[in-house]
Amino acid sequence: MERTSIMHSALTQGYLTLRLERGYLPNGTNGTLLVHGKPICHTIELPWRNNRRNVSCIPEGRYRLRLYPSKRFGMRIIVEGVPGRSGILIHAANNAVTELRGCIAPVTKHTGPGRGIHSRVAMERVENVVVPVLEAGEDVWLEVV
């Protein structure tokens, strides 16, 4: 999707909502991230394990996104308001089990449960949509279903 059309839509509404549609599998959670009903990338996460820290994906719900300056990784997108959890980021990873502890990783294609490829490319797509809206002072929300 074109960045300018997303920016225009977000600024006229005052906010932007990303929708994460998930499929739960025993060894990982695979999803698709949509903006205005159009997919921008796929996602991988840990399997659902009752929202336990470091071993589970986050629960379904609506969460605010903001930019977070990480000392280790630089500027990142953080997911706020997750019940009983903190430090949930959206960042590049290709294998949920070995690279994630509850975070969400964009990927260009799923290769298995909780696995994907070209995560950095997909992360750039997400950043190209989210960062300009946040920098413009508008709200960005993630709706996980």
PyMOL commands that place a pseudoatom at each C-alpha (Angstrom):
pseudoatom trace, name=CA, resn=MET, resi=1, chain=A, elem=C, hetatm=0, pos=[0.000, 0.000, 0.000]
pseudoatom trace, name=CA, resn=GLU, resi=2, chain=A, elem=C, hetatm=0, pos=[1.256, 3.471, -0.736]
pseudoatom trace, name=CA, resn=ARG, resi=3, chain=A, elem=C, hetatm=0, pos=[2.608, 5.422, 2.191]
pseudoatom trace, name=CA, resn=THR, resi=4, chain=A, elem=C, hetatm=0, pos=[0.903, 8.663, 1.148]
pseudoatom trace, name=CA, resn=SER, resi=5, chain=A, elem=C, hetatm=0, pos=[-2.587, 7.133, 1.098]
pseudoatom trace, name=CA, resn=ILE, resi=6, chain=A, elem=C, hetatm=0, pos=[-2.051, 5.660, 4.559]
pseudoatom trace, name=CA, resn=MET, resi=7, chain=A, elem=C, hetatm=0, pos=[-0.761, 8.978, 5.879]
pseudoatom trace, name=CA, resn=HIS, resi=8, chain=A, elem=C, hetatm=0, pos=[-3.726, 10.851, 4.396]
pseudoatom trace, name=CA, resn=SER, resi=9, chain=A, elem=C, hetatm=0, pos=[-6.233, 8.398, 5.838]
pseudoatom trace, name=CA, resn=ALA, resi=10, chain=A, elem=C, hetatm=0, pos=[-4.556, 8.381, 9.242]
pseudoatom trace, name=CA, resn=LEU, resi=11, chain=A, elem=C, hetatm=0, pos=[-4.369, 12.133, 9.478]
pseudoatom trace, name=CA, resn=THR, resi=12, chain=A, elem=C, hetatm=0, pos=[-7.975, 12.677, 8.454]
pseudoatom trace, name=CA, resn=GLN, resi=13, chain=A, elem=C, hetatm=0, pos=[-9.137, 10.149, 11.075]
pseudoatom trace, name=CA, resn=GLY, resi=14, chain=A, elem=C, hetatm=0, pos=[-6.650, 11.238, 13.746]
pseudoatom trace, name=CA, resn=TYR, resi=15, chain=A, elem=C, hetatm=0, pos=[-5.403, 7.686, 14.203]
pseudoatom trace, name=CA, resn=LEU, resi=16, chain=A, elem=C, hetatm=0, pos=[-4.349, 4.539, 12.366]
pseudoatom trace, name=CA, resn=THR, resi=17, chain=A, elem=C, hetatm=0, pos=[-5.367, 0.992, 13.268]
pseudoatom trace, name=CA, resn=LEU, resi=18, chain=A, elem=C, hetatm=0, pos=[-3.375, -2.059, 12.186]
pseudoatom trace, name=CA, resn=ARG, resi=19, chain=A, elem=C, hetatm=0, pos=[-5.249, -5.363, 12.324]
pseudoatom trace, name=CA, resn=LEU, resi=20, chain=A, elem=C, hetatm=0, pos=[-3.379, -8.573, 13.138]
pseudoatom trace, name=CA, resn=GLU, resi=21, chain=A, elem=C, hetatm=0, pos=[-5.381, -11.642, 12.095]
pseudoatom trace, name=CA, resn=ARG, resi=22, chain=A, elem=C, hetatm=0, pos=[-3.907, -14.752, 13.698]
pseudoatom trace, name=CA, resn=GLY, resi=23, chain=A, elem=C, hetatm=0, pos=[-3.881, -18.499, 13.209]
pseudoatom trace, name=CA, resn=TYR, resi=24, chain=A, elem=C, hetatm=0, pos=[-2.922, -20.476, 16.308]
pseudoatom trace, name=CA, resn=LEU, resi=25, chain=A, elem=C, hetatm=0, pos=[-0.778, -23.574, 15.893]
pseudoatom trace, name=CA, resn=PRO, resi=26, chain=A, elem=C, hetatm=0, pos=[0.802, -25.821, 18.561]
pseudoatom trace, name=CA, resn=ASN, resi=27, chain=A, elem=C, hetatm=0, pos=[4.353, -24.672, 17.754]
pseudoatom trace, name=CA, resn=GLY, resi=28, chain=A, elem=C, hetatm=0, pos=[3.770, -21.038, 16.837]
pseudoatom trace, name=CA, resn=THR, resi=29, chain=A, elem=C, hetatm=0, pos=[1.289, -18.346, 15.915]
pseudoatom trace, name=CA, resn=ASN, resi=30, chain=A, elem=C, hetatm=0, pos=[1.137, -17.136, 12.323]
pseudoatom trace, name=CA, resn=GLY, resi=31, chain=A, elem=C, hetatm=0, pos=[-0.676, -14.002, 11.303]
pseudoatom trace, name=CA, resn=THR, resi=32, chain=A, elem=C, hetatm=0, pos=[-1.278, -11.386, 8.672]
pseudoatom trace, name=CA, resn=LEU, resi=33, chain=A, elem=C, hetatm=0, pos=[-0.972, -7.664, 9.390]
pseudoatom trace, name=CA, resn=LEU, resi=34, chain=A, elem=C, hetatm=0, pos=[-3.478, -5.482, 7.563]
pseudoatom trace, name=CA, resn=VAL, resi=35, chain=A, elem=C, hetatm=0, pos=[-3.915, -1.735, 7.091]
pseudoatom trace, name=CA, resn=HIS, resi=36, chain=A, elem=C, hetatm=0, pos=[-7.323, -0.582, 5.882]
pseudoatom trace, name=CA, resn=GLY, resi=37, chain=A, elem=C, hetatm=0, pos=[-8.130, -4.204, 5.013]
pseudoatom trace, name=CA, resn=LYS, resi=38, chain=A, elem=C, hetatm=0, pos=[-5.029, -4.682, 2.854]
pseudoatom trace, name=CA, resn=PRO, resi=39, chain=A, elem=C, hetatm=0, pos=[-2.168, -6.966, 3.927]
pseudoatom trace, name=CA, resn=ILE, resi=40, chain=A, elem=C, hetatm=0, pos=[1.240, -5.352, 4.384]
pseudoatom trace, name=CA, resn=CYS, resi=41, chain=A, elem=C, hetatm=0, pos=[3.062, -8.455, 5.667]
pseudoatom trace, name=CA, resn=HIS, resi=42, chain=A, elem=C, hetatm=0, pos=[2.707, -11.658, 7.656]
pseudoatom trace, name=CA, resn=THR, resi=43, chain=A, elem=C, hetatm=0, pos=[3.732, -12.134, 11.278]
pseudoatom trace, name=CA, resn=ILE, resi=44, chain=A, elem=C, hetatm=0, pos=[5.128, -14.840, 13.528]
pseudoatom trace, name=CA, resn=GLU, resi=45, chain=A, elem=C, hetatm=0, pos=[4.798, -15.184, 17.280]
pseudoatom trace, name=CA, resn=LEU, resi=46, chain=A, elem=C, hetatm=0, pos=[5.189, -17.750, 20.011]
pseudoatom trace, name=CA, resn=PRO, resi=47, chain=A, elem=C, hetatm=0, pos=[2.273, -20.150, 20.512]
pseudoatom trace, name=CA, resn=TRP, resi=48, chain=A, elem=C, hetatm=0, pos=[-0.563, -19.193, 22.859]
pseudoatom trace, name=CA, resn=ARG, resi=49, chain=A, elem=C, hetatm=0, pos=[0.402, -20.299, 26.373]
pseudoatom trace, name=CA, resn=ASN, resi=50, chain=A, elem=C, hetatm=0, pos=[-2.037, -18.365, 28.557]
pseudoatom trace, name=CA, resn=ASN, resi=51, chain=A, elem=C, hetatm=0, pos=[-0.134, -15.059, 28.251]
pseudoatom trace, name=CA, resn=ARG, resi=52, chain=A, elem=C, hetatm=0, pos=[2.839, -16.363, 30.252]
pseudoatom trace, name=CA, resn=ARG, resi=53, chain=A, elem=C, hetatm=0, pos=[5.867, -14.101, 30.052]
pseudoatom trace, name=CA, resn=ASN, resi=54, chain=A, elem=C, hetatm=0, pos=[8.612, -15.072, 27.606]
pseudoatom trace, name=CA, resn=VAL, resi=55, chain=A, elem=C, hetatm=0, pos=[6.798, -18.191, 26.309]
pseudoatom trace, name=CA, resn=SER, resi=56, chain=A, elem=C, hetatm=0, pos=[3.429, -16.954, 24.970]
pseudoatom trace, name=CA, resn=CYS, resi=57, chain=A, elem=C, hetatm=0, pos=[2.098, -14.582, 22.362]
pseudoatom trace, name=CA, resn=ILE, resi=58, chain=A, elem=C, hetatm=0, pos=[0.057, -11.694, 23.755]
pseudoatom trace, name=CA, resn=PRO, resi=59, chain=A, elem=C, hetatm=0, pos=[-3.727, -11.987, 24.191]
pseudoatom trace, name=CA, resn=GLU, resi=60, chain=A, elem=C, hetatm=0, pos=[-6.166, -10.749, 21.595]
pseudoatom trace, name=CA, resn=GLY, resi=61, chain=A, elem=C, hetatm=0, pos=[-7.160, -7.134, 22.147]
pseudoatom trace, name=CA, resn=ARG, resi=62, chain=A, elem=C, hetatm=0, pos=[-6.546, -3.524, 21.138]
pseudoatom trace, name=CA, resn=TYR, resi=63, chain=A, elem=C, hetatm=0, pos=[-3.164, -2.018, 21.987]
pseudoatom trace, name=CA, resn=ARG, resi=64, chain=A, elem=C, hetatm=0, pos=[-1.530, 1.349, 21.453]
pseudoatom trace, name=CA, resn=LEU, resi=65, chain=A, elem=C, hetatm=0, pos=[1.755, 1.440, 19.537]
pseudoatom trace, name=CA, resn=ARG, resi=66, chain=A, elem=C, hetatm=0, pos=[4.480, 3.992, 20.120]
pseudoatom trace, name=CA, resn=LEU, resi=67, chain=A, elem=C, hetatm=0, pos=[8.140, 4.513, 19.339]
pseudoatom trace, name=CA, resn=TYR, resi=68, chain=A, elem=C, hetatm=0, pos=[10.508, 3.224, 22.000]
pseudoatom trace, name=CA, resn=PRO, resi=69, chain=A, elem=C, hetatm=0, pos=[14.230, 4.057, 22.175]
pseudoatom trace, name=CA, resn=SER, resi=70, chain=A, elem=C, hetatm=0, pos=[15.956, 0.753, 22.960]
pseudoatom trace, name=CA, resn=LYS, resi=71, chain=A, elem=C, hetatm=0, pos=[19.572, 0.991, 24.113]
pseudoatom trace, name=CA, resn=ARG, resi=72, chain=A, elem=C, hetatm=0, pos=[20.276, -2.397, 22.554]
pseudoatom trace, name=CA, resn=PHE, resi=73, chain=A, elem=C, hetatm=0, pos=[18.332, -2.140, 19.271]
pseudoatom trace, name=CA, resn=GLY, resi=74, chain=A, elem=C, hetatm=0, pos=[17.804, 1.571, 18.588]
pseudoatom trace, name=CA, resn=MET, resi=75, chain=A, elem=C, hetatm=0, pos=[14.327, 2.983, 17.875]
pseudoatom trace, name=CA, resn=ARG, resi=76, chain=A, elem=C, hetatm=0, pos=[11.651, 0.273, 18.001]
pseudoatom trace, name=CA, resn=ILE, resi=77, chain=A, elem=C, hetatm=0, pos=[7.866, -0.006, 17.957]
pseudoatom trace, name=CA, resn=ILE, resi=78, chain=A, elem=C, hetatm=0, pos=[6.495, -1.034, 21.354]
pseudoatom trace, name=CA, resn=VAL, resi=79, chain=A, elem=C, hetatm=0, pos=[3.066, -2.506, 22.097]
pseudoatom trace, name=CA, resn=GLU, resi=80, chain=A, elem=C, hetatm=0, pos=[1.555, -0.824, 25.175]
pseudoatom trace, name=CA, resn=GLY, resi=81, chain=A, elem=C, hetatm=0, pos=[-1.146, -1.985, 27.552]
pseudoatom trace, name=CA, resn=VAL, resi=82, chain=A, elem=C, hetatm=0, pos=[-0.685, -5.744, 27.297]
pseudoatom trace, name=CA, resn=PRO, resi=83, chain=A, elem=C, hetatm=0, pos=[-2.214, -7.227, 30.479]
pseudoatom trace, name=CA, resn=GLY, resi=84, chain=A, elem=C, hetatm=0, pos=[0.469, -8.554, 32.801]
pseudoatom trace, name=CA, resn=ARG, resi=85, chain=A, elem=C, hetatm=0, pos=[3.237, -7.935, 30.253]
pseudoatom trace, name=CA, resn=SER, resi=86, chain=A, elem=C, hetatm=0, pos=[5.746, -5.241, 29.336]
pseudoatom trace, name=CA, resn=GLY, resi=87, chain=A, elem=C, hetatm=0, pos=[8.503, -4.785, 26.785]
pseudoatom trace, name=CA, resn=ILE, resi=88, chain=A, elem=C, hetatm=0, pos=[6.515, -6.276, 23.903]
pseudoatom trace, name=CA, resn=LEU, resi=89, chain=A, elem=C, hetatm=0, pos=[8.129, -5.036, 20.696]
pseudoatom trace, name=CA, resn=ILE, resi=90, chain=A, elem=C, hetatm=0, pos=[7.512, -5.413, 17.003]
pseudoatom trace, name=CA, resn=HIS, resi=91, chain=A, elem=C, hetatm=0, pos=[10.910, -6.379, 15.606]
pseudoatom trace, name=CA, resn=ALA, resi=92, chain=A, elem=C, hetatm=0, pos=[12.597, -8.527, 12.966]
pseudoatom trace, name=CA, resn=ALA, resi=93, chain=A, elem=C, hetatm=0, pos=[12.944, -12.281, 13.577]
pseudoatom trace, name=CA, resn=ASN, resi=94, chain=A, elem=C, hetatm=0, pos=[12.506, -15.373, 11.413]
pseudoatom trace, name=CA, resn=ASN, resi=95, chain=A, elem=C, hetatm=0, pos=[11.985, -18.018, 14.112]
pseudoatom trace, name=CA, resn=ALA, resi=96, chain=A, elem=C, hetatm=0, pos=[9.621, -17.299, 17.006]
pseudoatom trace, name=CA, resn=VAL, resi=97, chain=A, elem=C, hetatm=0, pos=[10.888, -20.068, 19.296]
pseudoatom trace, name=CA, resn=THR, resi=98, chain=A, elem=C, hetatm=0, pos=[14.564, -19.087, 19.095]
pseudoatom trace, name=CA, resn=GLU, resi=99, chain=A, elem=C, hetatm=0, pos=[14.303, -15.303, 18.576]
pseudoatom trace, name=CA, resn=LEU, resi=100, chain=A, elem=C, hetatm=0, pos=[11.166, -14.066, 20.368]
pseudoatom trace, name=CA, resn=ARG, resi=101, chain=A, elem=C, hetatm=0, pos=[10.096, -13.827, 24.017]
pseudoatom trace, name=CA, resn=GLY, resi=102, chain=A, elem=C, hetatm=0, pos=[6.554, -12.594, 23.465]
pseudoatom trace, name=CA, resn=CYS, resi=103, chain=A, elem=C, hetatm=0, pos=[7.196, -9.998, 20.765]
pseudoatom trace, name=CA, resn=ILE, resi=104, chain=A, elem=C, hetatm=0, pos=[5.726, -9.853, 17.265]
pseudoatom trace, name=CA, resn=ALA, resi=105, chain=A, elem=C, hetatm=0, pos=[7.917, -10.308, 14.192]
pseudoatom trace, name=CA, resn=PRO, resi=106, chain=A, elem=C, hetatm=0, pos=[6.855, -9.272, 10.680]
pseudoatom trace, name=CA, resn=VAL, resi=107, chain=A, elem=C, hetatm=0, pos=[7.848, -11.667, 7.871]
pseudoatom trace, name=CA, resn=THR, resi=108, chain=A, elem=C, hetatm=0, pos=[7.272, -11.650, 4.130]
pseudoatom trace, name=CA, resn=LYS, resi=109, chain=A, elem=C, hetatm=0, pos=[6.247, -15.324, 3.983]
pseudoatom trace, name=CA, resn=HIS, resi=110, chain=A, elem=C, hetatm=0, pos=[5.448, -18.085, 6.471]
pseudoatom trace, name=CA, resn=THR, resi=111, chain=A, elem=C, hetatm=0, pos=[7.665, -21.158, 6.231]
pseudoatom trace, name=CA, resn=GLY, resi=112, chain=A, elem=C, hetatm=0, pos=[6.111, -23.079, 9.118]
pseudoatom trace, name=CA, resn=PRO, resi=113, chain=A, elem=C, hetatm=0, pos=[4.441, -22.552, 12.489]
pseudoatom trace, name=CA, resn=GLY, resi=114, chain=A, elem=C, hetatm=0, pos=[6.111, -19.504, 14.060]
pseudoatom trace, name=CA, resn=ARG, resi=115, chain=A, elem=C, hetatm=0, pos=[8.630, -19.328, 11.221]
pseudoatom trace, name=CA, resn=GLY, resi=116, chain=A, elem=C, hetatm=0, pos=[9.079, -17.027, 8.247]
pseudoatom trace, name=CA, resn=ILE, resi=117, chain=A, elem=C, hetatm=0, pos=[11.565, -15.378, 5.905]
pseudoatom trace, name=CA, resn=HIS, resi=118, chain=A, elem=C, hetatm=0, pos=[12.800, -11.896, 5.032]
pseudoatom trace, name=CA, resn=SER, resi=119, chain=A, elem=C, hetatm=0, pos=[11.773, -10.364, 8.342]
pseudoatom trace, name=CA, resn=ARG, resi=120, chain=A, elem=C, hetatm=0, pos=[13.891, -7.225, 7.903]
pseudoatom trace, name=CA, resn=VAL, resi=121, chain=A, elem=C, hetatm=0, pos=[12.135, -6.437, 4.616]
pseudoatom trace, name=CA, resn=ALA, resi=122, chain=A, elem=C, hetatm=0, pos=[8.741, -6.904, 6.278]
pseudoatom trace, name=CA, resn=MET, resi=123, chain=A, elem=C, hetatm=0, pos=[9.839, -4.796, 9.254]
pseudoatom trace, name=CA, resn=GLU, resi=124, chain=A, elem=C, hetatm=0, pos=[10.679, -1.939, 6.892]
pseudoatom trace, name=CA, resn=ARG, resi=125, chain=A, elem=C, hetatm=0, pos=[7.161, -2.171, 5.453]
pseudoatom trace, name=CA, resn=VAL, resi=126, chain=A, elem=C, hetatm=0, pos=[5.670, -1.880, 8.937]
pseudoatom trace, name=CA, resn=GLU, resi=127, chain=A, elem=C, hetatm=0, pos=[7.957, 1.018, 9.856]
pseudoatom trace, name=CA, resn=ASN, resi=128, chain=A, elem=C, hetatm=0, pos=[7.112, 2.841, 6.615]
pseudoatom trace, name=CA, resn=VAL, resi=129, chain=A, elem=C, hetatm=0, pos=[3.450, 2.749, 7.631]
pseudoatom trace, name=CA, resn=VAL, resi=130, chain=A, elem=C, hetatm=0, pos=[3.678, 3.302, 11.397]
pseudoatom trace, name=CA, resn=VAL, resi=131, chain=A, elem=C, hetatm=0, pos=[6.617, 5.650, 12.000]
pseudoatom trace, name=CA, resn=PRO, resi=132, chain=A, elem=C, hetatm=0, pos=[5.435, 8.633, 9.899]
pseudoatom trace, name=CA, resn=VAL, resi=133, chain=A, elem=C, hetatm=0, pos=[2.026, 8.539, 11.595]
pseudoatom trace, name=CA, resn=LEU, resi=134, chain=A, elem=C, hetatm=0, pos=[3.584, 8.422, 15.077]
pseudoatom trace, name=CA, resn=GLU, resi=135, chain=A, elem=C, hetatm=0, pos=[6.061, 11.160, 14.175]
pseudoatom trace, name=CA, resn=ALA, resi=136, chain=A, elem=C, hetatm=0, pos=[3.120, 13.296, 13.010]
pseudoatom trace, name=CA, resn=GLY, resi=137, chain=A, elem=C, hetatm=0, pos=[1.763, 13.043, 16.559]
pseudoatom trace, name=CA, resn=GLU, resi=138, chain=A, elem=C, hetatm=0, pos=[-1.141, 10.755, 15.646]
pseudoatom trace, name=CA, resn=ASP, resi=139, chain=A, elem=C, hetatm=0, pos=[-2.144, 7.581, 17.477]
pseudoatom trace, name=CA, resn=VAL, resi=140, chain=A, elem=C, hetatm=0, pos=[-1.492, 4.117, 16.079]
pseudoatom trace, name=CA, resn=TRP, resi=141, chain=A, elem=C, hetatm=0, pos=[-3.390, 1.103, 17.395]
pseudoatom trace, name=CA, resn=LEU, resi=142, chain=A, elem=C, hetatm=0, pos=[-2.884, -2.635, 16.949]
pseudoatom trace, name=CA, resn=GLU, resi=143, chain=A, elem=C, hetatm=0, pos=[-6.018, -4.767, 16.971]
pseudoatom trace, name=CA, resn=VAL, resi=144, chain=A, elem=C, hetatm=0, pos=[-5.150, -8.442, 17.519]
pseudoatom trace, name=CA, resn=VAL, resi=145, chain=A, elem=C, hetatm=0, pos=[-7.892, -10.896, 16.521]
for i in range(1, 145): cmd.bond("trace and resi %d" % i, "trace and resi %d" % (i + 1))
show_as sticks, trace
zoom trace
